[in-house]
């Protein structure tokens, strides 16, 4: 019997399908030192973003000789030491299609929340305050959205922004077959009213968004990050928000999770969500379906 360990959970439908096919599925989160021992007992390891699969865990699994594949339920695989796993004969896969729409919708939601003060107005009303004149918002229509990374998620964001009447420009290492203008980074920063990130973070590299980067952005712009927390120097971002250089930031990912940066947590200019970009019923079902197919393709 093949055994599957899902450390960050899995959709019920996917679990049932695997069980019906004769797989044993264990859903349990383990700290890294415990996981290094437990993983020896499984053929498949399925993770989301909470579990980090680093070299010691992979080395332990490789020595036991049972683990055949590590699957990341989501877009990126930067929480897995992919090259090391492959060097040990362990395959790595992810589910890049499943959560694209969900993450894109959250990016748009943050843009709307910031532009119309949804979060803070909701909070002050619950405190019994009617601050109608304090929240003069701005419309997305007619504004320019700069997209970092025109991959699956970037395209989904661009489609939605276009439908809202925004002008979309983007920067990417490659030319995408999309009806939007590709520009260099500095031009994108200078022209964009909103900047959204849909690129991976490079392990061991300093944050892309630092004080120098922010200085090139349009005054009063908004920054949206539903990609990777490591992309942004949070203190530089807070400095820019406090100085008024940036009007706001919408964040779903953080340098440390759970987020403990008090400057971010206290700021009325920041719209915060706890890494829920792919956390919709529809996305979880699609992720589960992709995971099942990957497992069947690999093991059956």
N, C-alpha and C positions, 0 to 999 in steps of 0.2 A: 504493500500500500504506500502510495506517495503521500508525504506529509508536507503541509503548507503552513508556514508561520506568518501571520499578518500582525505586525507589531503596532500598527497605527489604525487598525480596524479595516473592515471591508464591507461593501454593500451586502445586505442580507440575501438578495437575489443571487449574487455571485457565490456567496458561501454555500447556499443551497444547491446551486448547480454543480459545484465541485463535489459536494458531499454525495449528490445523486450519482455522480460519475465514479464514486469510489475513493475520493480523496479524503484524507483527514485534515481538517482546517482548525488551527489553534489561533485564537485572537488574544494576544497578551503582549503588553509593553514591558520591555526589560531594559534596565540600565546597561550601559556598554559592557561592563565586566561580566555581568550575568548573561547578556546576549551572546558574548563570545563563546560561552559554554553551550547554551541552548541551541544555537544555530547548527551545531554538529549533528543534531537529531532530525534535521529537516532537509527536504529536497529543494524547496522553494522558499525564499524570503521575500515577503511583500511589505513595503514601507511607504509612508507618505513623506511629510517633511519633518516630523518630530524625531524620527530615528535617523541617526547618522551611522552609516556603514563604512567605517574606516579600516585601515590596514590590519590592526590587531584582530578585529572580528573576522575579516576575510581570511587572514592567515590561519586562524583557528578552524574555520570552516574547510579550508583547503586541505589542512592536515588530516581532518576527519574523512574527507573524500566523498561526502554525500551531497552537499549543496551543489545544485546545477545551475540555478539562475536567481538573480536578484532583480525584483521588479519594483520600480518606483511608480506608484499610482499618482500621476501628475505629469507636468511638462518637463521640468529640468531633472538632472541627475547629479547636481553638484553636492548633494549630501551623501554621495556614494563615491568611493575611490575607484572609478571605473577602470582605468588602465591597469591598476594593481589586480583587480578582480579578474580581468580578462587574461592577465599574465599567469594567473593561477588556474585557468581553464573554467572559470565561472562566468557565465553570460550575464549581461546587464541589459535590461529593457525598461522602457517607460510607456506612458499612455498619452502622447502629445495631443491627440485630437479631442479627447474627452471633455476637458475642462475649459477649452478656449472661450466659448461663449460666456460661461459663468464668470471668468476672470475679466473679460471685456466689459460685461455689464457692471461689475463692481467698480471698475475704473471710471466708467461714465457716472455711476452713482456718486462717487467721491467728488467728481467735478461739479455735479449739480448741488450736492450738499454744501460744498464750499461757496459756490457762487450765490446761493440763496440762503446761506446761514441756517441750514436745516438743523444741524446738530445743536448749536448754541441756542437758537431760538426755541427749540424743543425743551432744552434744559431750563432756560429762564422762565418759560411759561409754567413749568411744573413747580417753580419756586414762587409762583403767584405774581410774576412780573409781566406786564404787557408793554414790550419795548418795540412797538411797531415802527417808530421813527429811527431806531438804531440799526436796522438791518436793511439798508438800501443795497440791493444785490446787483448782479450783472448777468446779462444773458449770454448763453453759449453761442447763440446764432450770430454769425458774422465774425466770430473770433477764430484765431489760428491755433490749431493743435499740432504740436510737434511730436512725432512718434519715434522713439528709439527702438528699432527692431521691427521690421515689417514681416515677421513670421506669422504663424497661425493666429496668435492672440493679437498681435499688432494689427492684422488685417480686420479682425472682428471689431476692434475698437474703432478703427478708421471708418468702417461701414456705418457704425452707429453714430459717430461724430458727423459724418457726411449727411446722414439723415436728419440731424439736428441743425443743419445749416452752417456747420463749421468748415473752414478751409483746412485741409489736411496736408501737411508736409512730413517728410520722414528722412531718417538717416539710417543706413544699414551698410554692412560690408559688401552686400550684393545688390544688384538691381532687381527689384521685384516687379512682377507683371501685375501692376496695380495702377489705377487711374489717378495717382497722386504724385506730386513732385518730389524727387529725391534731391536732397541738398546736403552740403557739408555741415558738420556739427556746429561750427560757429554761427553759420547763417541760421540754422534752426533755432539756436538759443536766442539770437537777436530778434527773430521775427515772431516767436511763439508766445501766445498768451497762456497756453497750457502746455506742459511738457510731460509726457507719459512714457514709462520705461517698460519694455517687454523684451529684455535681453538677459542672458545669464551673467552671473558674477564669476570672475576668474579667481580661483583659489590662490590665496597668498598674495594677491594684488591689492593695493590700497583702493579705497572707494573712488569710483568714477566721479561722483558728485561731491566736490570739495569747494572750498572758498573761491578758488580761481574759476572753477566751472560756473558757480552761481553768479559770479561777477559778470559773466558774459551773457547772462539771461536778461530778458526784457524786464525793466522795472515793473513791479506789480504783477508779475506772472505767478501762475500756480504750478506746483510740482506734484505729480501723481506717481506713486510707486506700488504696483501690485506684483512686482517681479521678484526681486531678491533684496533683502535688507542690507547686504554687504555692498550694494551699489552706492549707498549714501553715507556720507559723514554726517551723523545726526547733529553734532554740535555746530558744524558749519551751517546746516539747515536752520537750526534754531536761531543762530546769530542773524541769518538773513530774514527770518520771520520777525524777530524782535526789532531789527533796524528798519523794517518796512521795505526792504529790497524785494522780498517776495510777499504776495498777498495771502498765500495759504499753501497748505500741503495736505494731500490725501494719501494715507499710508495704510497698507495691509501687511507689510513685512518690515522687519526691524533687524538692527545689528545683533541684538540679543532678544531671544524669544523664550518666555513672555517678556514683553517690553518693560524695562525698568527705568527708562530715561525720563526723569521727572520733568524736564523742560518740555519734552513732547507731550507728556500726559497732562500737563497743566495748561498748555497753550490753547487759547480759544481760536487760533488760526489753523489748527490741525484737525482734520477729520480722521479718526482712528478706527480700524477694525482689526480683530485678532487673527490674522492670516486665514481668512475665510474665502479667498478668491474662488477656489474650486468647490466650496462647500454649498452646493445646492443638491436637491434630490436628483435632478436630472443628470447633473455631472457625475455624482456618485454612482448612479446606475450605469452610465456610459463607461466610467472608469472600471467598474466591476466587470462589465462585459468584455472590455479590452484585456483585462488581467486574465480572465478565464481563457480567452482565445490564445494569449501568449503562452500560458501554461500548457494548453493542449498542443499547440504547435511544437513546443520544446520537448514535451515528455511523452506524447502519445505517438 
